[in-house]
Amino acid sequence: MDYYVSDDEQVEAIKKWWLENAKAIIGGIAIGLAVVLGLQYWTAHRTGRAERASAHYAVLLQAVEKQDTALAQQQGQVLLEDFPRSAYAVLASLELARLAVEAGDNAAAGQRLQWVIDHAGQTDIKDIARLRLVRVLLAENRYDDAAARLDEIDNRNSTAEREELRGDLYAARNEPAKARTAYQAALGAKAGNPLVQLKLDNLPAAEAPKE
């Protein structure tokens, strides 16, 4: 038996194979091209959105520098509504919270900070928002809420700030012994903080143990 075929037979075999498999091959190529083009489009789309978000944030910062609160709030709201998943939205919300505190609107500041806690991806950013929210709650004498928020912070990088605020909370509650322990913990985590040392020194003297 001749195991070799002529050139014509090979061509015919190729034609037949192609006719039988052409649709699948073309479909595969089309899918491959669609994936590549789709990735290119998505990359360009994301890049474009990031650039637009960055532009809005730049305008917000310029408005803050010029003390144009209305424009800053308007740009911040655009970022929150149109680019809520971007890092710029998180930064904008922190900035809007600061502006609200300066305006004496603690309720608005609390809402902005809670938005950061709910949407930020990084633990450090969430803890910054929690620490600032605790300050807002302390300003409103909401001590139980402030204590609950402090307990949510377990990032080692935030220990000094957390314990300082815990000391402020106990001092506000007229619990100097607990405040002293908290301030000492804050200094232990970050030595040489003159403000914490001043708060510690200004606490009432510890009572001598009864004999």
Sequence and secondary structure as in RCSB ss.txt:
>XXXX:A:sequence
MDYYVSDDEQVEAIKKWWLENAKAIIGGIAIGLAVVLGLQYWTAHRTGRAERASAHYAVLLQAVEKQDTALAQQQ
GQVLLEDFPRSAYAVLASLELARLAVEAGDNAAAGQRLQWVIDHAGQTDIKDIARLRLVRVLLAENRYDDAAARL
DEIDNRNSTAEREELRGDLYAARNEPAKARTAYQAALGAKAGNPLVQLKLDNLPAAEAPKE
>XXXX:A:secstr
      HHHHHHHHHHHHHHHHHHHHHHHHHHHHHHHHHHHHHHHHHHHHHHHHHHHHHHHHHHHTT HHHHHHH
HHHHHHH TTSHHHHHHHHHHHHHHHHTT HHHHHHHHHHHHHH SSHHHHHHHHHHHHHHHHHTT HHHHHHHH
HT   GGGHHHHHHHHHHHHHHTT HHHHHHHHHHHHHHSTT HHHHHHHHTS        
